[in-house]
Amino acid sequence: MKDYEAVKQTEFEYWEQHAPSLAAEPPASTVCEVASLSKSNMLVEFDVTALRG
């Protein structure tokens, strides 16, 4: 969680550069602190759901 603000800022910069319409209303995201990830050398773990139109 110590890197949360940096992650959100990077995400916002990405939206501004690659999808400006999403900068004002970005897609939902979830951040959750867990005791441990599936592998001890991992810094992040992703769970993604996508819809292709």
C-alpha positions as CSV (number, residue, x, y, z in Angstrom):
1,M,0.0,0.0,0.0
2,K,3.0,2.3,0.4
3,D,3.1,2.6,-3.4
4,Y,-0.6,3.2,-3.9
5,E,-0.3,7.0,-4.7
6,A,2.4,6.3,-7.3
7,V,0.4,3.6,-8.9
8,K,-2.7,5.8,-9.2
9,Q,-0.6,8.7,-10.6
10,T,0.9,6.4,-13.2
11,E,-2.5,5.0,-14.1
12,F,-3.9,8.6,-14.5
13,E,-0.9,9.6,-16.7
14,Y,-1.6,6.5,-18.9
15,W,-5.2,7.5,-19.4
16,E,-4.3,11.1,-20.2
17,Q,-1.8,9.9,-22.9
18,H,-3.6,6.9,-24.4
19,A,-7.3,7.4,-23.7
20,P,-8.0,11.0,-22.7
21,S,-11.7,10.4,-22.5
22,L,-11.0,8.0,-19.6
23,A,-8.9,10.5,-17.6
24,A,-12.1,12.3,-16.5
25,E,-13.9,9.0,-15.6
26,P,-11.4,6.2,-15.5
27,P,-12.6,2.6,-15.4
28,A,-13.1,1.0,-12.0
29,S,-10.1,-0.6,-10.3
30,T,-9.5,-2.4,-7.1
31,V,-6.5,-2.3,-4.8
32,C,-6.3,-4.8,-2.0
33,E,-3.4,-5.4,0.5
34,V,-2.9,-9.1,1.2
35,A,-0.6,-10.9,3.6
36,S,1.3,-12.7,0.9
37,L,1.1,-13.4,-2.9
38,S,1.3,-16.7,-4.6
39,K,5.1,-16.5,-5.0
40,S,7.4,-14.8,-2.5
41,N,9.3,-12.9,-5.3
42,M,6.2,-11.2,-6.7
43,L,5.5,-7.5,-6.2
44,V,2.1,-7.5,-7.8
45,E,-0.6,-10.0,-8.8
46,F,-3.3,-9.2,-11.4
47,D,-6.9,-10.4,-11.7
48,V,-8.4,-9.0,-14.9
49,T,-11.8,-9.2,-16.5
50,A,-12.2,-7.7,-19.9
51,L,-15.1,-7.2,-22.4
52,R,-14.4,-7.1,-26.1
53,G,-17.0,-5.2,-28.1
